[in-house]
């Protein structure tokens, strides 16, 4: 894969302000004195935006990596048990997903029955199909264990990740979908919240671990 293709784009982490506001308000209503947890840049969701929304719904304190950060975020520093991360970020079926990680299709190519994919050719096509190379690999927080065990969402359908996840890219089987370079694949989040459960089962990791890794690595944007 050429450097020019890899340089085209990379995964992006989109934070939904409206989902975050709704989730924090609901969690704070259940536990009104609990602080917001902003450690590790709010688990990859962005400490500033999470602090801003938390203040707006009446949260007054935060658990932070460094005490000085609390004042920087406009909140008091606290060591109390924080609001549950799953509730705040819409994980494990609790509320709306806050973080959606998307990535562009870089290339597509036909696969003939028997063709091997990625390192070691651990995956071989069972029949003629089409594959798409998408940006994002283990260097961007995509766990290697999802290769051959989980999916992404593209053009309204779940499509399996095939072969080994590489450092900066991975491959999906797109079948007869009319996928083109530049199309957007959703790794997890809206509109495919079920994918994170697939990734958790494939890796044995928690959903918050899975969202934190690409959230900390990808370019982040805020949407309503």
C-alpha positions in Angstrom: 0.0 0.0 0.0 1.5 3.3 -1.1 2.1 6.1 1.3 0.0 8.4 -0.8 -3.1 6.2 -0.3 -2.5 5.8 3.4 -2.2 9.6 3.6 -5.6 10.2 2.1 -7.4 10.0 5.4 -7.7 8.2 8.7 -10.4 7.2 11.2 -12.4 10.1 12.7 -14.1 10.1 16.1 -17.4 12.0 16.1 -18.8 13.0 19.5 -22.5 13.7 19.7 -23.2 16.6 21.9 -26.9 15.9 22.1 -26.4 12.2 23.1 -23.8 13.3 25.7 -26.1 15.9 27.2 -29.0 13.5 27.4 -26.9 10.7 28.9 -25.2 12.9 31.5 -28.5 14.6 32.5 -30.0 11.1 33.1 -27.0 9.8 35.0 -26.8 13.0 37.1 -30.5 12.8 38.0 -29.9 9.2 39.3 -26.7 10.2 41.2 -27.0 14.0 41.7 -23.8 14.4 43.8 -21.5 12.3 41.6 -18.6 14.0 39.7 -17.9 13.4 36.0 -14.9 11.2 35.1 -12.6 13.1 32.7 -9.5 10.9 33.1 -7.6 10.0 29.9 -9.3 12.8 28.0 -12.7 11.5 29.1 -11.8 8.0 27.8 -11.1 9.4 24.3 -14.3 11.4 24.1 -12.6 14.8 24.7 -12.3 16.2 28.2 -13.3 19.8 27.3 -16.5 18.9 25.5 -17.5 16.4 28.2 -16.8 19.0 30.9 -18.7 21.7 29.1 -21.8 19.5 28.7 -21.5 18.3 32.3 -21.4 21.9 33.6 -24.4 22.7 31.4 -26.6 20.0 33.1 -25.5 20.9 36.6 -22.5 18.7 37.4 -20.0 20.7 39.5 -17.0 18.4 40.0 -14.7 16.1 38.1 -12.3 13.2 38.6 -9.2 14.1 36.6 -5.7 12.9 35.9 -4.2 16.1 37.4 -6.0 18.3 40.0 -5.2 21.5 38.0 -7.3 20.1 35.1 -10.5 20.4 37.1 -10.1 24.2 37.4 -9.1 24.4 33.7 -12.3 22.6 32.8 -14.3 24.9 35.1 -15.1 22.2 37.6 -14.1 21.3 41.2 -11.7 18.4 41.7 -13.2 15.3 43.4 -12.2 11.9 44.6 -15.8 10.6 44.9 -17.1 7.8 42.8 -17.9 9.3 39.4 -20.9 8.9 37.2 -20.8 5.5 35.5 -18.9 5.6 32.3 -21.3 3.3 30.5 -24.2 5.6 31.4 -22.4 8.8 30.4 -21.1 7.5 27.1 -24.1 5.3 26.1 -22.3 1.9 26.3 -23.6 -1.6 27.2 -27.1 -0.6 26.1 -27.3 2.4 28.5 -28.4 5.5 26.6 -27.4 6.8 23.2 -23.9 6.1 21.9 -21.8 9.3 22.2 -18.8 8.3 20.1 -19.0 7.1 16.5 -15.7 6.2 14.8 -15.8 6.3 11.0 -13.2 5.6 8.4 -12.9 6.0 4.6 -12.7 3.3 2.0 -9.2 3.5 0.4 -9.5 0.9 -2.4 -11.7 -1.9 -3.6 -10.7 -5.0 -5.6 -12.3 -8.2 -6.7 -11.5 -11.4 -4.9 -11.7 -14.7 -6.6 -12.5 -17.9 -4.7 -9.3 -19.0 -3.0 -7.6 -15.6 -3.0 -5.8 -14.8 0.3 -6.2 -11.6 2.3 -3.8 -9.7 4.5 -0.8 -11.0 6.4 -0.3 -14.8 6.2 -3.4 -15.3 4.0 -5.3 -16.5 7.1 -8.5 -15.7 5.3 -9.2 -17.1 1.8 -12.3 -16.2 -0.1 -14.8 -19.0 -0.2 -16.3 -17.7 -3.4 -15.9 -14.7 -5.8 -16.6 -11.5 -4.0 -15.2 -7.9 -3.6 -13.0 -6.5 -0.8 -12.5 -3.0 0.4 -9.4 -1.7 2.1 -10.3 0.8 4.9 -8.2 3.2 6.9 -7.5 2.2 10.5 -5.5 -0.6 12.0 -3.9 -1.5 15.3 -1.9 1.7 15.4 -5.2 3.6 15.5 -6.8 1.5 18.1 -8.5 -1.2 16.0 -7.8 -4.5 17.9 -6.2 -7.3 15.9 -8.7 -9.7 17.4 -11.6 -8.3 15.4 -10.1 -9.7 12.2 -12.3 -12.5 11.1 -14.6 -12.1 14.1 -16.5 -8.8 13.8 -17.9 -6.4 11.3 -18.2 -2.7 10.3 -21.3 -0.9 8.9 -21.2 0.4 5.4 -24.0 1.4 3.0 -26.6 0.2 5.4 -25.2 -3.3 6.0 -22.9 -5.1 8.3 -19.8 -6.4 6.4 -17.2 -8.7 8.0 -13.6 -7.7 8.7 -11.5 -10.4 7.0 -7.9 -11.4 7.4 -5.5 -9.9 9.9 -5.8 -6.3 11.0 -2.7 -4.5 9.8 -0.9 -1.5 11.4 -2.9 1.2 9.5 -5.6 -0.6 7.5 -7.9 -3.5 7.5 -9.9 -5.3 4.9 -13.7 -5.9 4.7 -15.7 -8.2 2.4 -18.3 -6.0 0.8 -19.9 -8.7 -1.4 -22.1 -7.1 -4.0 -22.5 -3.7 -2.3 -21.6 -0.9 -4.6 -18.8 0.4 -2.4 -16.4 3.0 -3.8 -13.2 4.7 -2.6 -14.2 7.5 -0.3 -17.3 5.9 1.1 -17.6 5.9 4.9 -17.5 2.8 7.0 -18.6 2.9 10.6 -16.4 1.0 13.0 -18.9 1.4 15.8 -21.4 3.9 17.2 -24.5 5.5 15.5 -26.1 4.2 13.4 -24.8 0.8 14.3 -24.6 0.6 18.1 -24.7 -3.3 18.0 -21.2 -3.4 16.5 -19.5 -2.6 19.7 -21.0 -5.7 21.3 -19.5 -7.7 18.5 -16.1 -6.2 19.1 -16.3 -6.8 22.8 -17.1 -10.5 22.2 -14.3 -10.8 19.7 -11.7 -9.3 22.0 -12.9 -10.0 25.5 -12.4 -6.3 26.3 -15.0 -4.0 27.8 -16.9 -1.5 25.6 -15.2 1.5 27.3 -11.8 0.0 26.6 -12.8 -0.4 22.9 -14.0 3.2 22.5 -11.1 4.8 24.4 -8.4 3.5 22.1 -9.5 4.9 18.7 -11.1 7.9 20.6 -7.6 8.8 21.9 -5.9 8.2 18.5 -8.4 9.6 15.9 -9.0 13.1 14.9 -12.0 14.2 16.9 -15.0 16.3 15.9 -18.2 17.4 17.7 -21.6 17.1 16.1 -25.1 17.7 17.4 
